[in-house]
Amino acid sequence: MIPNLILQERLMTGIESIKSYNSEFMVNTLSILVFIFAFFIITIKRFNKKTIQQKKTHIEDFYQKVINYTN
């Protein structure tokens, strides 16, 4: 009877360690995914800012050319 209890206890501690490992792995995976998504969002925003500024400068250049042409 005692060897069965020892085996059962070892089995339960093994299952608990697997559960804790799975939760740690899940937390690490989620944190990595959050970091990747944040990185993509930041890069997309920076890219959009640059394109908006480039569009403004192109429009201003076009207006200057039109004004110079009409004068």
PDB file of N, CA, C and O in Angstrom:
ATOM      1  N   MET A   1       0.820  -1.195   0.000  1.00  0.00           N
ATOM      2  CA  MET A   1       0.000   0.000   0.000  1.00  0.00           C
ATOM      3  C   MET A   1       0.859   1.253   0.000  1.00  0.00           C
ATOM      4  O   MET A   1       0.528   2.233  -0.666  1.00  0.00           O
ATOM      5  N   ILE A   2       1.959   1.229   0.741  1.00  0.00           N
ATOM      6  CA  ILE A   2       2.825   2.406   0.816  1.00  0.00           C
ATOM      7  C   ILE A   2       3.470   2.701  -0.537  1.00  0.00           C
ATOM      8  O   ILE A   2       3.503   3.867  -0.929  1.00  0.00           O
ATOM      9  N   PRO A   3       3.986   1.709  -1.278  1.00  0.00           N
ATOM     10  CA  PRO A   3       4.535   2.032  -2.598  1.00  0.00           C
ATOM     11  C   PRO A   3       3.498   2.664  -3.521  1.00  0.00           C
ATOM     12  O   PRO A   3       3.844   3.531  -4.323  1.00  0.00           O
ATOM     13  N   ASN A   4       2.239   2.251  -3.427  1.00  0.00           N
ATOM     14  CA  ASN A   4       1.192   2.867  -4.246  1.00  0.00           C
ATOM     15  C   ASN A   4       1.004   4.328  -3.876  1.00  0.00           C
ATOM     16  O   ASN A   4       0.816   5.171  -4.753  1.00  0.00           O
ATOM     17  N   LEU A   5       1.053   4.637  -2.580  1.00  0.00           N
ATOM     18  CA  LEU A   5       0.913   6.030  -2.153  1.00  0.00           C
ATOM     19  C   LEU A   5       2.092   6.867  -2.624  1.00  0.00           C
ATOM     20  O   LEU A   5       1.928   8.018  -3.030  1.00  0.00           O
ATOM     21  N   ILE A   6       3.281   6.278  -2.566  1.00  0.00           N
ATOM     22  CA  ILE A   6       4.464   7.006  -3.033  1.00  0.00           C
ATOM     23  C   ILE A   6       4.358   7.271  -4.536  1.00  0.00           C
ATOM     24  O   ILE A   6       4.647   8.376  -4.995  1.00  0.00           O
ATOM     25  N   LEU A   7       3.946   6.266  -5.293  1.00  0.00           N
ATOM     26  CA  LEU A   7       3.776   6.449  -6.741  1.00  0.00           C
ATOM     27  C   LEU A   7       2.693   7.481  -7.043  1.00  0.00           C
ATOM     28  O   LEU A   7       2.840   8.307  -7.944  1.00  0.00           O
ATOM     29  N   GLN A   8       1.611   7.421  -6.280  1.00  0.00           N
ATOM     30  CA  GLN A   8       0.522   8.372  -6.486  1.00  0.00           C
ATOM     31  C   GLN A   8       0.988   9.791  -6.167  1.00  0.00           C
ATOM     32  O   GLN A   8       0.636  10.736  -6.873  1.00  0.00           O
ATOM     33  N   GLU A   9       1.776   9.940  -5.110  1.00  0.00           N
ATOM     34  CA  GLU A   9       2.274  11.262  -4.742  1.00  0.00           C
ATOM     35  C   GLU A   9       3.231  11.793  -5.808  1.00  0.00           C
ATOM     36  O   GLU A   9       3.176  12.966  -6.175  1.00  0.00           O
ATOM     37  N   ARG A  10       4.107  10.918  -6.299  1.00  0.00           N
ATOM     38  CA  ARG A  10       5.030  11.328  -7.365  1.00  0.00           C
ATOM     39  C   ARG A  10       4.267  11.710  -8.631  1.00  0.00           C
ATOM     40  O   ARG A  10       4.618  12.672  -9.315  1.00  0.00           O
ATOM     41  N   LEU A  11       3.241  10.958  -8.927  1.00  0.00           N
ATOM     42  CA  LEU A  11       2.423  11.262 -10.100  1.00  0.00           C
ATOM     43  C   LEU A  11       1.740  12.615  -9.949  1.00  0.00           C
ATOM     44  O   LEU A  11       1.698  13.399 -10.897  1.00  0.00           O
ATOM     45  N   MET A  12       1.208  12.890  -8.770  1.00  0.00           N
ATOM     46  CA  MET A  12       0.520  14.163  -8.537  1.00  0.00           C
ATOM     47  C   MET A  12       1.503  15.332  -8.607  1.00  0.00           C
ATOM     48  O   MET A  12       1.183  16.370  -9.187  1.00  0.00           O
ATOM     49  N   THR A  13       2.702  15.175  -8.020  1.00  0.00           N
ATOM     50  CA  THR A  13       3.683  16.261  -8.102  1.00  0.00           C
ATOM     51  C   THR A  13       4.139  16.464  -9.542  1.00  0.00           C
ATOM     52  O   THR A  13       4.398  17.595  -9.955  1.00  0.00           O
ATOM     53  N   GLY A  14       4.240  15.385 -10.307  1.00  0.00           N
ATOM     54  CA  GLY A  14       4.601  15.510 -11.719  1.00  0.00           C
ATOM     55  C   GLY A  14       3.544  16.258 -12.502  1.00  0.00           C
ATOM     56  O   GLY A  14       3.864  17.102 -13.338  1.00  0.00           O
ATOM     57  N   ILE A  15       2.285  15.952 -12.234  1.00  0.00           N
ATOM     58  CA  ILE A  15       1.181  16.642 -12.916  1.00  0.00           C
ATOM     59  C   ILE A  15       1.167  18.118 -12.533  1.00  0.00           C
ATOM     60  O   ILE A  15       0.943  18.974 -13.389  1.00  0.00           O
ATOM     61  N   GLU A  16       1.403  18.425 -11.257  1.00  0.00           N
ATOM     62  CA  GLU A  16       1.431  19.823 -10.821  1.00  0.00           C
ATOM     63  C   GLU A  16       2.579  20.584 -11.473  1.00  0.00           C
ATOM     64  O   GLU A  16       2.417  21.740 -11.862  1.00  0.00           O
ATOM     65  N   SER A  17       3.745  19.934 -11.593  1.00  0.00           N
ATOM     66  CA  SER A  17       4.873  20.619 -12.232  1.00  0.00           C
ATOM     67  C   SER A  17       4.598  20.851 -13.713  1.00  0.00           C
ATOM     68  O   SER A  17       4.997  21.878 -14.261  1.00  0.00           O
ATOM     69  N   ILE A  18       3.924  19.913 -14.364  1.00  0.00           N
ATOM     70  CA  ILE A  18       3.565  20.099 -15.773  1.00  0.00           C
ATOM     71  C   ILE A  18       2.578  21.254 -15.914  1.00  0.00           C
ATOM     72  O   ILE A  18       2.698  22.056 -16.841  1.00  0.00           O
ATOM     73  N   LYS A  19       1.612  21.349 -15.015  1.00  0.00           N
ATOM     74  CA  LYS A  19       0.644  22.450 -15.073  1.00  0.00           C
ATOM     75  C   LYS A  19       1.339  23.788 -14.881  1.00  0.00           C
ATOM     76  O   LYS A  19       1.043  24.748 -15.591  1.00  0.00           O
ATOM     77  N   SER A  20       2.268  23.861 -13.918  1.00  0.00           N
ATOM     78  CA  SER A  20       2.961  25.128 -13.692  1.00  0.00           C
ATOM     79  C   SER A  20       3.839  25.478 -14.889  1.00  0.00           C
ATOM     80  O   SER A  20       3.944  26.648 -15.260  1.00  0.00           O
ATOM     81  N   TYR A  21       4.476  24.464 -15.500  1.00  0.00           N
ATOM     82  CA  TYR A  21       5.288  24.720 -16.688  1.00  0.00           C
ATOM     83  C   TYR A  21       4.414  25.229 -17.830  1.00  0.00           C
ATOM     84  O   TYR A  21       4.801  26.162 -18.534  1.00  0.00           O
ATOM     85  N   ASN A  22       3.246  24.632 -18.019  1.00  0.00           N
ATOM     86  CA  ASN A  22       2.344  25.075 -19.084  1.00  0.00           C
ATOM     87  C   ASN A  22       1.892  26.506 -18.862  1.00  0.00           C
ATOM     88  O   ASN A  22       1.809  27.281 -19.814  1.00  0.00           O
ATOM     89  N   SER A  23       1.597  26.870 -17.614  1.00  0.00           N
ATOM     90  CA  SER A  23       1.157  28.239 -17.358  1.00  0.00           C
ATOM     91  C   SER A  23       2.296  29.222 -17.584  1.00  0.00           C
ATOM     92  O   SER A  23       2.072  30.312 -18.111  1.00  0.00           O
ATOM     93  N   GLU A  24       3.532  28.852 -17.190  1.00  0.00           N
ATOM     94  CA  GLU A  24       4.677  29.725 -17.445  1.00  0.00           C
ATOM     95  C   GLU A  24       4.908  29.875 -18.941  1.00  0.00           C
ATOM     96  O   GLU A  24       5.159  30.978 -19.426  1.00  0.00           O
ATOM     97  N   PHE A  25       4.824  28.776 -19.668  1.00  0.00           N
ATOM     98  CA  PHE A  25       5.019  28.816 -21.115  1.00  0.00           C
ATOM     99  C   PHE A  25       3.958  29.686 -21.772  1.00  0.00           C
ATOM    100  O   PHE A  25       4.255  30.438 -22.700  1.00  0.00           O
ATOM    101  N   MET A  26       2.720  29.584 -21.292  1.00  0.00           N
ATOM    102  CA  MET A  26       1.636  30.370 -21.853  1.00  0.00           C
ATOM    103  C   MET A  26       1.854  31.857 -21.587  1.00  0.00           C
ATOM    104  O   MET A  26       1.630  32.685 -22.471  1.00  0.00           O
ATOM    105  N   VAL A  27       2.286  32.199 -20.381  1.00  0.00           N
ATOM    106  CA  VAL A  27       2.540  33.602 -20.050  1.00  0.00           C
ATOM    107  C   VAL A  27       3.685  34.140 -20.898  1.00  0.00           C
ATOM    108  O   VAL A  27       3.601  35.255 -21.414  1.00  0.00           O
ATOM    109  N   ASN A  28       4.746  33.365 -21.046  1.00  0.00           N
ATOM    110  CA  ASN A  28       5.874  33.807 -21.869  1.00  0.00           C
ATOM    111  C   ASN A  28       5.458  33.978 -23.325  1.00  0.00           C
ATOM    112  O   ASN A  28       5.852  34.948 -23.974  1.00  0.00           O
ATOM    113  N   THR A  29       4.678  33.057 -23.833  1.00  0.00           N
ATOM    114  CA  THR A  29       4.221  33.146 -25.214  1.00  0.00           C
ATOM    115  C   THR A  29       3.328  34.363 -25.413  1.00  0.00           C
ATOM    116  O   THR A  29       3.457  35.073 -26.411  1.00  0.00           O
ATOM    117  N   LEU A  30       2.434  34.602 -24.481  1.00  0.00           N
ATOM    118  CA  LEU A  30       1.551  35.767 -24.598  1.00  0.00           C
ATOM    119  C   LEU A  30       2.342  37.067 -24.538  1.00  0.00           C
ATOM    120  O   LEU A  30       2.051  38.001 -25.285  1.00  0.00           O
ATOM    121  N   SER A  31       3.330  37.138 -23.667  1.00  0.00           N
ATOM    122  CA  SER A  31       4.120  38.366 -23.576  1.00  0.00           C
ATOM    123  C   SER A  31       4.906  38.602 -24.864  1.00  0.00           C
ATOM    124  O   SER A  31       5.042  39.741 -25.309  1.00  0.00           O
ATOM    125  N   ILE A  32       5.421  37.536 -25.458  1.00  0.00           N
ATOM    126  CA  ILE A  32       6.139  37.684 -26.729  1.00  0.00           C
ATOM    127  C   ILE A  32       5.185  38.139 -27.831  1.00  0.00           C
ATOM    128  O   ILE A  32       5.538  39.003 -28.635  1.00  0.00           O
ATOM    129  N   LEU A  33       3.990  37.571 -27.876  1.00  0.00           N
ATOM    130  CA  LEU A  33       3.011  37.981 -28.890  1.00  0.00           C
ATOM    131  C   LEU A  33       2.594  39.434 -28.712  1.00  0.00           C
ATOM    132  O   LEU A  33       2.455  40.165 -29.693  1.00  0.00           O
ATOM    133  N   VAL A  34       2.394  39.856 -27.474  1.00  0.00           N
ATOM    134  CA  VAL A  34       2.039  41.256 -27.212  1.00  0.00           C
ATOM    135  C   VAL A  34       3.164  42.174 -27.675  1.00  0.00           C
ATOM    136  O   VAL A  34       2.906  43.215 -28.279  1.00  0.00           O
ATOM    137  N   PHE A  35       4.399  41.800 -27.401  1.00  0.00           N
ATOM    138  CA  PHE A  35       5.540  42.605 -27.836  1.00  0.00           C
ATOM    139  C   PHE A  35       5.589  42.710 -29.357  1.00  0.00           C
ATOM    140  O   PHE A  35       5.831  43.789 -29.896  1.00  0.00           O
ATOM    141  N   ILE A  36       5.360  41.599 -30.048  1.00  0.00           N
ATOM    142  CA  ILE A  36       5.400  41.610 -31.517  1.00  0.00           C
ATOM    143  C   ILE A  36       4.290  42.493 -32.080  1.00  0.00           C
ATOM    144  O   ILE A  36       4.533  43.284 -32.992  1.00  0.00           O
ATOM    145  N   PHE A  37       3.076  42.367 -31.548  1.00  0.00           N
ATOM    146  CA  PHE A  37       1.974  43.197 -32.038  1.00  0.00           C
ATOM    147  C   PHE A  37       2.220  44.672 -31.755  1.00  0.00           C
ATOM    148  O   PHE A  37       1.919  45.520 -32.596  1.00  0.00           O
ATOM    149  N   ALA A  38       2.762  44.990 -30.588  1.00  0.00           N
ATOM    150  CA  ALA A  38       3.071  46.389 -30.273  1.00  0.00           C
ATOM    151  C   ALA A  38       4.129  46.923 -31.232  1.00  0.00           C
ATOM    152  O   ALA A  38       4.033  48.061 -31.692  1.00  0.00           O
ATOM    153  N   PHE A  39       5.123  46.120 -31.531  1.00  0.00           N
ATOM    154  CA  PHE A  39       6.166  46.533 -32.467  1.00  0.00           C
ATOM    155  C   PHE A  39       5.579  46.818 -33.848  1.00  0.00           C
ATOM    156  O   PHE A  39       5.919  47.823 -34.472  1.00  0.00           O
ATOM    157  N   PHE A  40       4.695  45.933 -34.329  1.00  0.00           N
ATOM    158  CA  PHE A  40       4.076  46.156 -35.632  1.00  0.00           C
ATOM    159  C   PHE A  40       3.205  47.406 -35.637  1.00  0.00           C
ATOM    160  O   PHE A  40       3.213  48.157 -36.611  1.00  0.00           O
ATOM    161  N   ILE A  41       2.464  47.635 -34.578  1.00  0.00           N
ATOM    162  CA  ILE A  41       1.608  48.822 -34.514  1.00  0.00           C
ATOM    163  C   ILE A  41       2.455  50.088 -34.544  1.00  0.00           C
ATOM    164  O   ILE A  41       2.125  51.044 -35.246  1.00  0.00           O
ATOM    165  N   ILE A  42       3.550  50.095 -33.780  1.00  0.00           N
ATOM    166  CA  ILE A  42       4.422  51.276 -33.754  1.00  0.00           C
ATOM    167  C   ILE A  42       5.051  51.519 -35.123  1.00  0.00           C
ATOM    168  O   ILE A  42       5.111  52.660 -35.581  1.00  0.00           O
ATOM    169  N   THR A  43       5.516  50.467 -35.776  1.00  0.00           N
ATOM    170  CA  THR A  43       6.136  50.654 -37.093  1.00  0.00           C
ATOM    171  C   THR A  43       5.117  51.115 -38.126  1.00  0.00           C
ATOM    172  O   THR A  43       5.441  51.937 -38.983  1.00  0.00           O
ATOM    173  N   ILE A  44       3.902  50.606 -38.062  1.00  0.00           N
ATOM    174  CA  ILE A  44       2.869  51.042 -39.008  1.00  0.00           C
ATOM    175  C   ILE A  44       2.540  52.513 -38.785  1.00  0.00           C
ATOM    176  O   ILE A  44       2.377  53.262 -39.749  1.00  0.00           O
ATOM    177  N   LYS A  45       2.441  52.936 -37.529  1.00  0.00           N
ATOM    178  CA  LYS A  45       2.149  54.347 -37.256  1.00  0.00           C
ATOM    179  C   LYS A  45       3.270  55.243 -37.761  1.00  0.00           C
ATOM    180  O   LYS A  45       3.008  56.297 -38.341  1.00  0.00           O
ATOM    181  N   ARG A  46       4.509  54.836 -37.547  1.00  0.00           N
ATOM    182  CA  ARG A  46       5.638  55.644 -38.035  1.00  0.00           C
ATOM    183  C   ARG A  46       5.622  55.725 -39.556  1.00  0.00           C
ATOM    184  O   ARG A  46       5.858  56.789 -40.127  1.00  0.00           O
ATOM    185  N   PHE A  47       5.345  54.611 -40.204  1.00  0.00           N
ATOM    186  CA  PHE A  47       5.300  54.606 -41.665  1.00  0.00           C
ATOM    187  C   PHE A  47       4.193  55.522 -42.164  1.00  0.00           C
ATOM    188  O   PHE A  47       4.395  56.264 -43.125  1.00  0.00           O
ATOM    189  N   ASN A  48       3.031  55.483 -41.530  1.00  0.00           N
ATOM    190  CA  ASN A  48       1.924  56.350 -41.935  1.00  0.00           C
ATOM    191  C   ASN A  48       2.271  57.811 -41.730  1.00  0.00           C
ATOM    192  O   ASN A  48       1.915  58.649 -42.558  1.00  0.00           O
ATOM    193  N   LYS A  49       2.966  58.139 -40.635  1.00  0.00           N
ATOM    194  CA  LYS A  49       3.371  59.529 -40.408  1.00  0.00           C
ATOM    195  C   LYS A  49       4.282  60.008 -41.519  1.00  0.00           C
ATOM    196  O   LYS A  49       4.124  61.118 -42.029  1.00  0.00           O
ATOM    197  N   LYS A  50       5.238  59.168 -41.894  1.00  0.00           N
ATOM    198  CA  LYS A  50       6.167  59.566 -42.945  1.00  0.00           C
ATOM    199  C   LYS A  50       5.437  59.773 -44.263  1.00  0.00           C
ATOM    200  O   LYS A  50       5.720  60.736 -44.976  1.00  0.00           O
ATOM    201  N   THR A  51       4.516  58.899 -44.599  1.00  0.00           N
ATOM    202  CA  THR A  51       3.818  59.050 -45.872  1.00  0.00           C
ATOM    203  C   THR A  51       2.916  60.282 -45.858  1.00  0.00           C
ATOM    204  O   THR A  51       2.778  60.950 -46.882  1.00  0.00           O
ATOM    205  N   ILE A  52       2.305  60.593 -44.726  1.00  0.00           N
ATOM    206  CA  ILE A  52       1.463  61.790 -44.639  1.00  0.00           C
ATOM    207  C   ILE A  52       2.316  63.039 -44.813  1.00  0.00           C
ATOM    208  O   ILE A  52       1.922  63.968 -45.518  1.00  0.00           O
ATOM    209  N   GLN A  53       3.491  63.065 -44.171  1.00  0.00           N
ATOM    210  CA  GLN A  53       4.380  64.217 -44.320  1.00  0.00           C
ATOM    211  C   GLN A  53       4.877  64.339 -45.754  1.00  0.00           C
ATOM    212  O   GLN A  53       4.989  65.445 -46.281  1.00  0.00           O
ATOM    213  N   GLN A  54       5.174  63.210 -46.387  1.00  0.00           N
ATOM    214  CA  GLN A  54       5.613  63.252 -47.775  1.00  0.00           C
ATOM    215  C   GLN A  54       4.499  63.758 -48.681  1.00  0.00           C
ATOM    216  O   GLN A  54       4.760  64.523 -49.610  1.00  0.00           O
ATOM    217  N   LYS A  55       3.269  63.344 -48.426  1.00  0.00           N
ATOM    218  CA  LYS A  55       2.142  63.827 -49.227  1.00  0.00           C
ATOM    219  C   LYS A  55       1.978  65.332 -49.062  1.00  0.00           C
ATOM    220  O   LYS A  55       1.718  66.039 -50.036  1.00  0.00           O
ATOM    221  N   LYS A  56       2.131  65.829 -47.827  1.00  0.00           N
ATOM    222  CA  LYS A  56       2.012  67.274 -47.597  1.00  0.00           C
ATOM    223  C   LYS A  56       3.092  68.040 -48.349  1.00  0.00           C
ATOM    224  O   LYS A  56       2.816  69.074 -48.959  1.00  0.00           O
ATOM    225  N   THR A  57       4.321  67.533 -48.303  1.00  0.00           N
ATOM    226  CA  THR A  57       5.392  68.236 -49.017  1.00  0.00           C
ATOM    227  C   THR A  57       5.167  68.182 -50.520  1.00  0.00           C
ATOM    228  O   THR A  57       5.448  69.160 -51.212  1.00  0.00           O
ATOM    229  N   HIS A  58       4.669  67.071 -51.044  1.00  0.00           N
ATOM    230  CA  HIS A  58       4.387  66.990 -52.478  1.00  0.00           C
ATOM    231  C   HIS A  58       3.274  67.953 -52.866  1.00  0.00           C
ATOM    232  O   HIS A  58       3.347  68.588 -53.918  1.00  0.00           O
ATOM    233  N   ILE A  59       2.254  68.071 -52.039  1.00  0.00           N
ATOM    234  CA  ILE A  59       1.161  69.003 -52.322  1.00  0.00           C
ATOM    235  C   ILE A  59       1.666  70.439 -52.267  1.00  0.00           C
ATOM    236  O   ILE A  59       1.315  71.254 -53.121  1.00  0.00           O
ATOM    237  N   GLU A  60       2.489  70.754 -51.266  1.00  0.00           N
ATOM    238  CA  GLU A  60       3.042  72.109 -51.167  1.00  0.00           C
ATOM    239  C   GLU A  60       3.925  72.426 -52.369  1.00  0.00           C
ATOM    240  O   GLU A  60       3.877  73.533 -52.904  1.00  0.00           O
ATOM    241  N   ASP A  61       4.726  71.460 -52.791  1.00  0.00           N
ATOM    242  CA  ASP A  61       5.563  71.670 -53.979  1.00  0.00           C
ATOM    243  C   ASP A  61       4.697  71.893 -55.218  1.00  0.00           C
ATOM    244  O   ASP A  61       5.007  72.740 -56.056  1.00  0.00           O
ATOM    245  N   PHE A  62       3.620  71.134 -55.326  1.00  0.00           N
ATOM    246  CA  PHE A  62       2.718  71.294 -56.464  1.00  0.00           C
ATOM    247  C   PHE A  62       2.085  72.688 -56.459  1.00  0.00           C
ATOM    248  O   PHE A  62       1.997  73.334 -57.504  1.00  0.00           O
ATOM    249  N   TYR A  63       1.645  73.151 -55.290  1.00  0.00           N
ATOM    250  CA  TYR A  63       1.073  74.494 -55.192  1.00  0.00           C
ATOM    251  C   TYR A  63       2.098  75.555 -55.574  1.00  0.00           C
ATOM    252  O   TYR A  63       1.772  76.516 -56.271  1.00  0.00           O
ATOM    253  N   GLN A  64       3.320  75.383 -55.122  1.00  0.00           N
ATOM    254  CA  GLN A  64       4.363  76.346 -55.466  1.00  0.00           C
ATOM    255  C   GLN A  64       4.599  76.370 -56.979  1.00  0.00           C
ATOM    256  O   GLN A  64       4.779  77.438 -57.564  1.00  0.00           O
ATOM    257  N   LYS A  65       4.599  75.206 -57.601  1.00  0.00           N
ATOM    258  CA  LYS A  65       4.794  75.154 -59.048  1.00  0.00           C
ATOM    259  C   LYS A  65       3.637  75.823 -59.778  1.00  0.00           C
ATOM    260  O   LYS A  65       3.846  76.533 -60.761  1.00  0.00           O
ATOM    261  N   VAL A  66       2.415  75.597 -59.296  1.00  0.00           N
ATOM    262  CA  VAL A  66       1.248  76.222 -59.926  1.00  0.00           C
ATOM    263  C   VAL A  66       1.314  77.734 -59.763  1.00  0.00           C
ATOM    264  O   VAL A  66       1.057  78.476 -60.711  1.00  0.00           O
ATOM    265  N   ILE A  67       1.658  78.191 -58.569  1.00  0.00           N
ATOM    266  CA  ILE A  67       1.745  79.636 -58.322  1.00  0.00           C
ATOM    267  C   ILE A  67       2.848  80.251 -59.177  1.00  0.00           C
ATOM    268  O   ILE A  67       2.659  81.319 -59.760  1.00  0.00           O
ATOM    269  N   ASN A  68       3.991  79.588 -59.254  1.00  0.00           N
ATOM    270  CA  ASN A  68       5.086  80.105 -60.082  1.00  0.00           C
ATOM    271  C   ASN A  68       4.706  80.102 -61.559  1.00  0.00           C
ATOM    272  O   ASN A  68       5.095  81.009 -62.295  1.00  0.00           O
ATOM    273  N   TYR A  69       3.966  79.117 -61.994  1.00  0.00           N
ATOM    274  CA  TYR A  69       3.558  79.038 -63.393  1.00  0.00           C
ATOM    275  C   TYR A  69       2.564  80.146 -63.735  1.00  0.00           C
ATOM    276  O   TYR A  69       2.629  80.734 -64.815  1.00  0.00           O
ATOM    277  N   THR A  70       1.641  80.428 -62.807  1.00  0.00           N
ATOM    278  CA  THR A  70       0.641  81.462 -63.083  1.00  0.00           C
ATOM    279  C   THR A  70       1.240  82.858 -63.028  1.00  0.00           C
ATOM    280  O   THR A  70       0.723  83.776 -63.665  1.00  0.00           O
ATOM    281  N   ASN A  71       2.311  83.031 -62.285  1.00  0.00           N
ATOM    282  CA  ASN A  71       2.944  84.363 -62.225  1.00  0.00           C
ATOM    283  C   ASN A  71       3.758  84.536 -63.467  1.00  0.00           C
ATOM    284  O   ASN A  71       4.388  85.577 -63.652  1.00  0.00           O
TER     285      ASN A  71
END
